[in-house]
Amino acid sequence: MWLLVLALHGLAHADEPTTAWKFSGFGTLGLTQHNSDHASYRSNAQQANGIANEWSLKNDTVLGVQTRYQASDTVDFTLQLLSRHGPRNNFDPQVDWAYMAWHVTPSLNLRAGRFIAPVLMASDYRNVNYSNPWIRPPLEVYGLLTLNNVDGIDAIYRGSLGKLTYALQPFLGQFKLPLGAGRSIHYHRMRGINSSLQAEDWMFRLAYMKSDHSLVDEFGIPYRVLRSQIAAPACGLAGRPGPGCETVYPGYAAVAQALDVEHKRSNVLAVGGSYDDGDWVVQGEFVRRMAGSVVASGQSWYVGAGRRIGEWMPYAVLARHWADTQQYVLKPAAAYAGRPDRVVRNSSTDQSSISIGLRRELGRNLAIKGQIDWLKPEPGRYGGTFGNGNLFPNVPPPTGKFLSEYGAIRVMTVSLDFMF
């Protein structure tokens, strides 16, 4: 309702109202395959499941359509629908953007509604794969943040200092991110600022966001990670006869609290830069996540470079992610000495990758790409792009092996990217 009021206010005070609709869109037809019999691969945390070791269109295929309504000289509305493989294992379109913009001055815009969380360098166009030099933004960095949008308000101020141009974007809001199995992550009290500086062929970016996050089930009940993973079989809870976990394993309650995802911090610091002189393209980012739950704090980086040779561009990307994994050892009380120790970790997703690819421009706003990734989970880790889960009741895991013990995994992708 408040959004409608603001819109009507802008319309009522427009000096020379003009009405115009603009339509645009983008998409990717992506075919992906990997060579592991022990993991599934996914390029987005919202995907219900990953792909097995067979060619599949569902991992990277995406279609987006956008409409913009110019209500007046100073007020416009934007709506963007995005269709990609999602948490319900389908391609049902979702509202990705839905905001009103008020152009207060040529330098200052105010927005209210749903917009992209401006945390990473490619945030605004991460789904527009034609705008990405490579097949997809490196997952070590862009998979670190299970965060897409903000439902809230922001301000964008653009200015210049001689040959330098800069932008500042403070924002405030919240967001509910659906995941598979009916679960969702709720981001509360999101607030942050994004800044950028451009000097001819160079661009630098710095962003910071603070928020709290909660993981809830399909009924909106906070997801007690440790209790759901260990409590019933280990301590006789959930309808099973037996003593409580704290009695059997002293210190259990404190560990459970440390791992619970209910209004725990989720702060992000991101630094990035790029260089593009028309021939060479170089990009890099470093991201630090500060969390306090089963989602561990961690950091990621990547650097990529490509060389345009006519319509062709070969490129290579290096990336790495490592988590500040914490390990908790729960020993049984003396009265239960026959029970085994319980060893629990929070996120254990350390991973590195090397990617090489080739891009070919086929025409205006149309390109084909081919890319090979070699993904290597670090020793004793599963890796962050595979759907095996991040919480292990025991070490080694029930399979008897960590994914890292099977060596590097090769992922091959061919995509056709377009805009219209």
PAKE-694542 format. One record per residue (C-alpha): residue number from 1; residue in three letters; z, x, y. Coordinates in steps of 0.05 Angstrom, whole numbers, always signed. Example, Ala and Ser with C-alpha at 12.3 -4.5 7.8 and 13.67 -1.06 7.14 Angstrom:
// residues 2
- 1,ALA,+156,+246,-90
- 2,SER,+143,+273,-21
// end
This chain:
// residues 420
- 1,MET,+0,+0,+0
- 2,TRP,+18,+55,+49
- 3,LEU,-49,+88,+35
- 4,LEU,-85,+24,+53
- 5,VAL,-45,+18,+117
- 6,LEU,-63,+89,+138
- 7,ALA,-136,+75,+123
- 8,LEU,-138,+12,+164
- 9,HIS,-103,+48,+221
- 10,GLY,-157,+101,+220
- 11,LEU,-212,+49,+220
- 12,ALA,-181,+11,+277
- 13,HIS,-177,+72,+322
- 14,ALA,-245,+102,+308
- 15,ASP,-285,+109,+372
- 16,GLU,-354,+105,+341
- 17,PRO,-348,+82,+269
- 18,THR,-403,+103,+221
- 19,THR,-409,+80,+150
- 20,ALA,-441,+123,+95
- 21,TRP,-435,+132,+21
- 22,LYS,-449,+198,-13
- 23,PHE,-454,+209,-88
- 24,SER,-453,+274,-127
- 25,GLY,-435,+300,-196
- 26,PHE,-431,+357,-244
- 27,GLY,-428,+370,-318
- 28,THR,-430,+418,-376
- 29,LEU,-459,+411,-445
- 30,GLY,-420,+464,-482
- 31,LEU,-425,+485,-555
- 32,THR,-366,+527,-581
- 33,GLN,-347,+560,-647
- 34,HIS,-295,+610,-671
- 35,ASN,-287,+649,-735
- 36,SER,-213,+638,-754
- 37,ASP,-190,+599,-815
- 38,HIS,-118,+601,-789
- 39,ALA,-122,+570,-719
- 40,SER,-153,+517,-677
- 41,TYR,-181,+534,-608
- 42,ARG,-177,+494,-545
- 43,SER,-195,+508,-473
- 44,ASN,-148,+457,-441
- 45,ALA,-75,+442,-456
- 46,GLN,-90,+367,-449
- 47,GLN,-137,+367,-508
- 48,ALA,-107,+329,-567
- 49,ASN,-129,+383,-615
- 50,GLY,-171,+445,-617
- 51,ILE,-234,+459,-655
- 52,ALA,-237,+489,-724
- 53,ASN,-284,+546,-744
- 54,GLU,-346,+504,-736
- 55,TRP,-393,+490,-678
- 56,SER,-367,+433,-634
- 57,LEU,-387,+400,-568
- 58,LYS,-319,+373,-552
- 59,ASN,-284,+435,-527
- 60,ASP,-323,+451,-463
- 61,THR,-367,+390,-451
- 62,VAL,-350,+355,-386
- 63,LEU,-380,+304,-338
- 64,GLY,-355,+289,-268
- 65,VAL,-380,+240,-215
- 66,GLN,-357,+236,-143
- 67,THR,-366,+187,-87
- 68,ARG,-347,+196,-15
- 69,TYR,-343,+140,+35
- 70,GLN,-346,+159,+109
- 71,ALA,-306,+103,+141
- 72,SER,-309,+131,+211
- 73,ASP,-320,+196,+248
- 74,THR,-250,+219,+229
- 75,VAL,-232,+183,+165
- 76,ASP,-264,+187,+96
- 77,PHE,-246,+170,+24
- 78,THR,-262,+210,-38
- 79,LEU,-260,+188,-111
- 80,GLN,-277,+233,-170
- 81,LEU,-277,+212,-243
- 82,LEU,-275,+265,-297
- 83,SER,-294,+256,-370
- 84,ARG,-274,+310,-420
- 85,HIS,-239,+314,-487
- 86,GLY,-169,+292,-472
- 87,PRO,-100,+277,-501
- 88,ARG,-123,+214,-538
- 89,ASN,-179,+251,-573
- 90,ASN,-234,+216,-533
- 91,PHE,-276,+226,-471
- 92,ASP,-248,+168,-430
- 93,PRO,-258,+182,-356
- 94,GLN,-196,+198,-315
- 95,VAL,-184,+196,-240
- 96,ASP,-185,+269,-218
- 97,TRP,-190,+260,-143
- 98,ALA,-171,+198,-103
- 99,TYR,-151,+212,-31
- 100,MET,-160,+193,+41
- 101,ALA,-176,+248,+91
- 102,TRP,-163,+245,+165
- 103,HIS,-199,+298,+206
- 104,VAL,-149,+305,+262
- 105,THR,-188,+361,+296
- 106,PRO,-247,+404,+274
- 107,SER,-194,+453,+248
- 108,LEU,-142,+407,+218
- 109,ASN,-149,+357,+160
- 110,LEU,-94,+314,+131
- 111,ARG,-100,+283,+62
- 112,ALA,-61,+232,+23
- 113,GLY,-71,+212,-50
- 114,ARG,-90,+252,-111
- 115,PHE,-121,+320,-102
- 116,ILE,-125,+386,-141
- 117,ALA,-62,+428,-141
- 118,PRO,-85,+487,-98
- 119,VAL,-49,+542,-138
- 120,LEU,-105,+583,-169
- 121,MET,-168,+612,-139
- 122,ALA,-215,+567,-177
- 123,SER,-170,+506,-175
- 124,ASP,-218,+463,-135
- 125,TYR,-278,+478,-179
- 126,ARG,-248,+497,-247
- 127,ASN,-282,+437,-279
- 128,VAL,-348,+451,-243
- 129,ASN,-372,+504,-291
- 130,TYR,-436,+516,-253
- 131,SER,-393,+545,-196
- 132,ASN,-357,+591,-244
- 133,PRO,-393,+657,-257
- 134,TRP,-371,+655,-330
- 135,ILE,-368,+601,-383
- 136,ARG,-298,+580,-362
- 137,PRO,-241,+608,-320
- 138,PRO,-202,+658,-363
- 139,LEU,-152,+619,-404
- 140,GLU,-99,+673,-402
- 141,VAL,-90,+654,-328
- 142,TYR,-116,+582,-324
- 143,GLY,-82,+562,-389
- 144,LEU,-15,+589,-363
- 145,LEU,-6,+529,-318
- 146,THR,-8,+460,-351
- 147,LEU,-21,+431,-282
- 148,ASN,-82,+398,-253
- 149,ASN,-67,+352,-195
- 150,VAL,-18,+331,-141
- 151,ASP,-3,+259,-122
- 152,GLY,+20,+269,-51
- 153,ILE,+0,+296,+16
- 154,ASP,-28,+361,+44
- 155,ALA,-54,+392,+108
- 156,ILE,-112,+441,+113
- 157,TYR,-118,+484,+175
- 158,ARG,-177,+530,+184
- 159,GLY,-184,+583,+238
- 160,SER,-215,+650,+255
- 161,LEU,-195,+717,+282
- 162,GLY,-257,+754,+303
- 163,LYS,-299,+763,+239
- 164,LEU,-242,+739,+196
- 165,THR,-234,+666,+175
- 166,TYR,-170,+639,+145
- 167,ALA,-142,+574,+117
- 168,LEU,-71,+549,+107
- 169,GLN,-55,+490,+61
- 170,PRO,+17,+465,+53
- 171,PHE,+26,+409,+2
- 172,LEU,+79,+362,-25
- 173,GLY,+80,+313,-83
- 174,GLN,+89,+301,-157
- 175,PHE,+46,+291,-219
- 176,LYS,+48,+265,-290
- 177,LEU,+4,+304,-338
- 178,PRO,-12,+268,-404
- 179,LEU,-10,+311,-468
- 180,GLY,-24,+295,-540
- 181,ALA,+21,+253,-586
- 182,GLY,+42,+208,-529
- 183,ARG,+79,+263,-493
- 184,SER,+71,+281,-420
- 185,ILE,+97,+332,-370
- 186,HIS,+126,+305,-305
- 187,TYR,+125,+352,-245
- 188,HIS,+177,+332,-194
- 189,ARG,+186,+354,-122
- 190,MET,+123,+396,-120
- 191,ARG,+118,+435,-55
- 192,GLY,+80,+497,-38
- 193,ILE,+29,+531,+6
- 194,ASN,-39,+561,-7
- 195,SER,-70,+613,+40
- 196,SER,-137,+648,+41
- 197,LEU,-171,+701,+83
- 198,GLN,-246,+715,+84
- 199,ALA,-281,+776,+113
- 200,GLU,-356,+776,+101
- 201,ASP,-365,+789,+26
- 202,TRP,-290,+792,+12
- 203,MET,-241,+737,+0
- 204,PHE,-166,+742,-13
- 205,ARG,-118,+687,-34
- 206,LEU,-43,+678,-39
- 207,ALA,-7,+615,-63
- 208,TYR,+64,+595,-81
- 209,MET,+91,+530,-111
- 210,LYS,+160,+506,-129
- 211,SER,+173,+446,-174
- 212,ASP,+217,+418,-229
- 213,HIS,+185,+394,-293
- 214,SER,+205,+350,-352
- 215,LEU,+173,+338,-419
- 216,VAL,+180,+266,-443
- 217,ASP,+157,+226,-503
- 218,GLU,+116,+162,-504
- 219,PHE,+178,+121,-486
- 220,GLY,+194,+163,-425
- 221,ILE,+254,+196,-461
- 222,PRO,+264,+270,-446
- 223,TYR,+239,+312,-504
- 224,ARG,+296,+352,-534
- 225,VAL,+256,+410,-561
- 226,LEU,+309,+445,-603
- 227,ARG,+339,+381,-630
- 228,SER,+272,+353,-653
- 229,GLN,+250,+419,-684
- 230,ILE,+314,+441,-719
- 231,ALA,+371,+392,-715
- 232,ALA,+356,+343,-771
- 233,PRO,+341,+393,-827
- 234,ALA,+392,+444,-805
- 235,CYS,+452,+403,-785
- 236,GLY,+445,+335,-818
- 237,LEU,+430,+296,-755
- 238,ALA,+378,+241,-744
- 239,GLY,+409,+195,-797
- 240,ARG,+423,+250,-847
- 241,PRO,+495,+259,-870
- 242,GLY,+530,+322,-849
- 243,PRO,+567,+355,-792
- 244,GLY,+539,+365,-722
- 245,CYS,+499,+427,-704
- 246,GLU,+553,+455,-658
- 247,THR,+603,+454,-715
- 248,VAL,+556,+490,-763
- 249,TYR,+526,+537,-711
- 250,PRO,+574,+553,-654
- 251,GLY,+535,+561,-589
- 252,TYR,+481,+512,-612
- 253,ALA,+493,+465,-552
- 254,ALA,+484,+521,-501
- 255,VAL,+418,+544,-533
- 256,ALA,+393,+472,-537
- 257,GLN,+408,+463,-463
- 258,ALA,+372,+528,-446
- 259,LEU,+309,+504,-483
- 260,ASP,+309,+431,-461
- 261,VAL,+254,+412,-414
- 262,GLU,+288,+363,-366
- 263,HIS,+284,+378,-292
- 264,LYS,+277,+452,-305
- 265,ARG,+245,+498,-254
- 266,SER,+170,+512,-256
- 267,ASN,+151,+559,-199
- 268,VAL,+86,+596,-191
- 269,LEU,+63,+655,-150
- 270,ALA,-12,+670,-151
- 271,VAL,-51,+727,-118
- 272,GLY,-126,+733,-123
- 273,GLY,-188,+763,-92
- 274,SER,-263,+764,-99
- 275,TYR,-324,+803,-75
- 276,ASP,-395,+775,-74
- 277,ASP,-451,+811,-37
- 278,GLY,-507,+772,-70
- 279,ASP,-518,+825,-123
- 280,TRP,-449,+840,-149
- 281,VAL,-395,+789,-165
- 282,VAL,-323,+814,-176
- 283,GLN,-262,+769,-184
- 284,GLY,-190,+780,-203
- 285,GLU,-123,+743,-203
- 286,PHE,-51,+756,-220
- 287,VAL,-4,+697,-234
- 288,ARG,+71,+697,-245
- 289,ARG,+104,+634,-274
- 290,MET,+179,+627,-266
- 291,ALA,+207,+575,-314
- 292,GLY,+273,+559,-347
- 293,SER,+263,+522,-413
- 294,VAL,+225,+528,-478
- 295,VAL,+168,+543,-430
- 296,ALA,+182,+616,-417
- 297,SER,+171,+653,-353
- 298,GLY,+110,+698,-358
- 299,GLN,+52,+731,-322
- 300,SER,-23,+735,-330
- 301,TRP,-81,+772,-299
- 302,TYR,-156,+778,-306
- 303,VAL,-212,+817,-275
- 304,GLY,-286,+801,-283
- 305,ALA,-351,+829,-257
- 306,GLY,-424,+809,-260
- 307,ARG,-490,+838,-234
- 308,ARG,-547,+792,-212
- 309,ILE,-615,+817,-233
- 310,GLY,-665,+765,-211
- 311,GLU,-647,+700,-247
- 312,TRP,-603,+736,-297
- 313,MET,-530,+758,-292
- 314,PRO,-495,+798,-347
- 315,TYR,-420,+799,-339
- 316,ALA,-354,+820,-371
- 317,VAL,-282,+796,-364
- 318,LEU,-216,+827,-385
- 319,ALA,-153,+784,-387
- 320,ARG,-81,+787,-411
- 321,HIS,-21,+741,-414
- 322,TRP,+50,+759,-435
- 323,ALA,+112,+715,-435
- 324,ASP,+184,+734,-422
- 325,THR,+203,+711,-491
- 326,GLN,+276,+700,-504
- 327,GLN,+304,+701,-575
- 328,TYR,+367,+664,-595
- 329,VAL,+404,+678,-660
- 330,LEU,+451,+624,-684
- 331,LYS,+499,+647,-738
- 332,PRO,+537,+596,-781
- 333,ALA,+612,+586,-773
- 334,ALA,+657,+617,-826
- 335,ALA,+665,+550,-861
- 336,TYR,+589,+547,-870
- 337,ALA,+577,+619,-887
- 338,GLY,+526,+600,-940
- 339,ARG,+477,+574,-888
- 340,PRO,+422,+621,-862
- 341,ASP,+419,+647,-791
- 342,ARG,+374,+606,-745
- 343,VAL,+328,+647,-701
- 344,VAL,+295,+609,-644
- 345,ARG,+248,+633,-589
- 346,ASN,+219,+599,-529
- 347,SER,+145,+609,-513
- 348,SER,+114,+664,-554
- 349,THR,+42,+664,-529
- 350,ASP,+25,+736,-512
- 351,GLN,-50,+747,-516
- 352,SER,-106,+790,-489
- 353,SER,-181,+781,-489
- 354,ILE,-247,+815,-476
- 355,SER,-308,+773,-458
- 356,ILE,-381,+789,-448
- 357,GLY,-434,+740,-427
- 358,LEU,-502,+728,-397
- 359,ARG,-521,+675,-345
- 360,ARG,-591,+651,-330
- 361,GLU,-609,+608,-270
- 362,LEU,-659,+555,-293
- 363,GLY,-669,+522,-226
- 364,ARG,-632,+492,-168
- 365,ASN,-561,+475,-191
- 366,LEU,-578,+488,-264
- 367,ALA,-557,+547,-307
- 368,ILE,-549,+566,-380
- 369,LYS,-495,+615,-404
- 370,GLY,-477,+649,-468
- 371,GLN,-410,+683,-479
- 372,ILE,-371,+718,-534
- 373,ASP,-295,+725,-529
- 374,TRP,-251,+769,-571
- 375,LEU,-181,+740,-567
- 376,LYS,-123,+781,-593
- 377,PRO,-53,+751,-600
- 378,GLU,-2,+806,-591
- 379,PRO,+40,+828,-652
- 380,GLY,+91,+775,-672
- 381,ARG,+57,+722,-628
- 382,TYR,+11,+663,-638
- 383,GLY,-29,+669,-573
- 384,GLY,-35,+619,-517
- 385,THR,-102,+586,-532
- 386,PHE,-89,+564,-603
- 387,GLY,-57,+499,-625
- 388,ASN,-2,+527,-670
- 389,GLY,+57,+512,-625
- 390,ASN,+104,+558,-589
- 391,LEU,+173,+545,-620
- 392,PHE,+190,+576,-687
- 393,PRO,+250,+551,-727
- 394,ASN,+250,+616,-766
- 395,VAL,+220,+685,-760
- 396,PRO,+172,+695,-794
- 397,PRO,+143,+625,-784
- 398,PRO,+135,+576,-842
- 399,THR,+64,+601,-855
- 400,GLY,+93,+669,-871
- 401,LYS,+49,+703,-819
- 402,PHE,+39,+704,-745
- 403,LEU,-31,+692,-721
- 404,SER,-33,+763,-695
- 405,GLU,-31,+789,-766
- 406,TYR,-101,+762,-778
- 407,GLY,-132,+806,-724
- 408,ALA,-176,+788,-664
- 409,ILE,-211,+721,-663
- 410,ARG,-282,+715,-640
- 411,VAL,-303,+654,-599
- 412,MET,-376,+641,-583
- 413,THR,-400,+590,-531
- 414,VAL,-467,+568,-504
- 415,SER,-467,+520,-444
- 416,LEU,-515,+485,-399
- 417,ASP,-483,+474,-330
- 418,PHE,-511,+430,-276
- 419,MET,-495,+396,-209
- 420,PHE,-530,+337,-176
// end
